[in-house]
Structures are given as C-alpha cells and as structure tokens.
C-alpha cells in the first residue's frame, strides 16, 4: 500500500489510483481515515539519519443508545463510548549501508487522565479492560534492499490486503514479521513471508484476561489476535500466518493474488483485478475482487466433529464477490461505487476485519459489518461522491446499504430478523506528508430492529 498525501489517500478512498511503495505492496485499502503508516519527510540529521515525529490528537465517540453499564441486548451489548487522546509517535531511520537499513518507532498514548473509563470500552485506543496511558515499541526492524531483492525482519507497520497496519483510528497496527519481496522481473512482484505476532487495539482479538491481559496494546501471536473462539486460539498454540503473493502490473492492468495460511485456524485467498485508464480529463478504475475463507488444521477437525454431532459448530467456509467503478475529474469532482455479495457460508464473524485487513469495496466510513448479527447471504452497496475543494482539502459523502438476510441475521434486542443496515457518512480531510493534517468523520447508522446510532471522529495532528 502506498501513499504520499492525504489527498492521495482520498484518491485511494475514491480509488482512482494505487501507488506503490518499496516496503508495502499490494492492494490499497480504500477506507482508512489516514494514510496507512504514512511517514513524513522527516528531519534529516545528516549522513542518512532521519527522524520522524507525529503528534496526533483526537476525539472519538460512539453513541449506541446504550450508556454504561450497558444492556447486552442493545446493539450487541456495545456501550456508548467517547474519549480524547494524544498519540506521541517518533521514529529514527539509519543510513543505508550495503543495502541494509534499520528503523525504530515508539508510541506513547495518553488521555491526560480526563476520560471516564466507563465510556472507553469501544473507543479502540487504550486496552478496554484496563484503560490507561501506555507505551509500545511499535517498530524495530532490519531491512535489506538491493537490485530488486528486499528482505525484512522485526517489528513493522506492514500493509498487505488482508493483514494491514490499518491506521484507521489513532494508531496503526504493528507486526512481528519476516518477509521477502522480489521485483527483479519488470512489472512482476513475488512475496513470501511469515507473521509471528501483532499489536493493534482495534484489529487484534487478543483480549483474554489470562492469556492476553494487555489486549491490543501489546504483541500477541497471530492466532491469539484472531477473532475465533478462545478454544480455537488455544488449539492453534500461538501459531502465526504464512503468506505469499504474486502481482502483475502491465499498462492499464493490475492483477494480484495473495494467500494467507493461519496454521490450525483458516486459510484466506485474496484475488483482485483492476483496469485503470484516463480519457480527456477523467481518470477511472474498474475492478473485481474475490476473497475466500476456509477452515484448516485443528479448527477444521473440530468443526467436522461438531457438524457430525449436529452442533452449530465453528465452521469457517465463506466467500465474498465484489466489483467497483471509481473515477475522478480534473476539476476536482470524484466518485466511488462498489458492490459485494456474501456467500451462504459460515464464519464471517470470525474473519472479517481480523488482523486489520479492510480491502473491501462496499464498506461504510466508520461502521462496517460488526453491528449486524451476520453477513451470511447478504449484499452491500456503496455510493460515494467527493470534491477537492482546494489543494489538500477534500469533502465527501458516502451511502452504504447492507441488504441483510433476516433468516440468518437476528437482532440481539428482540430476536427478530434484520433485513437492512443503512450508513450515511460525511468526511472532511486536509493535510500532506509534512505539516498539519486533519480528518473529521461523522456516520449515522440505521440497523433493523435496533436503536439508530452514530459515530464521530475528529483526528488531527502535525508531522515533522
């Protein structure tokens, strides 16, 4: 994934272009508030040493019509949450010597001691079980890059389609990872790697009070950070995720295939084709995407036993089929459209959004799929319109409609079937690599058989 300006990100939102970066490869997730793992031009200390500093301040708020201590039947028990946070982030990168370079990044998060912990269960900044200030060594890696061969090992804010740094809230996900990328053949990219652990308050499912007491504010194995049951996490025995990819970029065409094998949990196959072109002041991209999730190893064995005994089981066997058409006019108007059909398979609640990957074509701006009971046999549609008001300043509106299957999606409030979820979102964004930046997002949610909700995020800062 790749980015330069928040304007570029907004083009990513409208999905007109997908830039390339030597470290992050593959599909750009369209729906991030900020550039994933964007780095400023930095402060050059001389002789190749670079310091990057990002001071980020934000207010996040969710109104679920369910104040603390909360009713477990209202909006799946999600409790009204709000808070203000400051993220202090600093990095230092070494000079490149004989192809080798290293980077270290630290983050310190604080709420100044003024937030009410009862309202922090879904702000996704501190650990919900123990909301307080914390620091974390976010990155510490050694990289080799020479003649189309790149290898990296250590902690990194890495971006791939289905496992992603996802700088969507206040701080990015980070991973303990080793990977190798080969671009020696023109227009071709080959990737092979292994994710060991991850940290990420929003995207990590590691919240067990015994096994993972610090939740997403610390590094835990990929299996522990998954969204499957704790029993299946334990069965996976802290296993990681092996991944590989092939990407071909040729003229107007881009094809990419990614495979992620989570030992004793599930396999993810991601494939996408995009066609990009421009005609007389209008640039556009048309794309198709396929994602399949399938149980493997011990989880598959246990699911088979459950089915044999007539139990609901823990089956993961589901697919997504998506298309999009997005465009931008030179005078500043841009749009994005997308549609996704979800298969009649099981397991969407255990896989969607796990480990930070949100490359889907038909999401909301803030709410996605977590509020509905299940997306089994559902479909979603997105229509977005935006305008570049001035250099680096963008305003946009998005409507996302989820056509749920009431046979499967049941309300936690009254048990009745849910047939629709309608999201209306507005976003104003400003900024670039270095200097001030800001993104304000409001989204209203109307979900069948539940009180209507809204969310507000006001996040900005300054990059040195």
Buried (B, 14 or more C-beta within 10 A) or exposed (E): BBBBBBBBBBBBBBBBBBEBBEBBBBBBBBBBBBBBBBBBEBEEEEEEEBBBBBBBBBBBBBBBBBEEEBBEBBBBEBBBBBBBBBBBBBBBBBEBEEEBBBBBBBBEBBBEEEBEBBBBBBBBBBBBBEBBEBEBEBBBBEBBBEEEEBBBBBBBBBBBBBBBBBBBBBBBBBBBBBBBBBBEEEEBBBBBBBBBBBBBBBBBBBBBEEBBBBBBBBBBBBBBBBBBBBEBBBBBEBBBBBBBBEBBBEEEEBEBBBBBBBBBBBBBBBBBBBBBEBEEEBBBBBBBBBBBBBBBBBBBEBBEEBEEEEEEBBBBBBBBBBBBBBBBBEEEBBBBBBBBBBBEBBBBBBBBBBBBBBBBBBBBBBBBBEBBBBBBBBBBBBBBBBBBEEEBBBBBBBBBBBBBBBEBBBBBBEEEBBBBBBBBBBBBBBBBBBEEBBBBBBBBBBBBBBBEBBBBBBBBBBBB
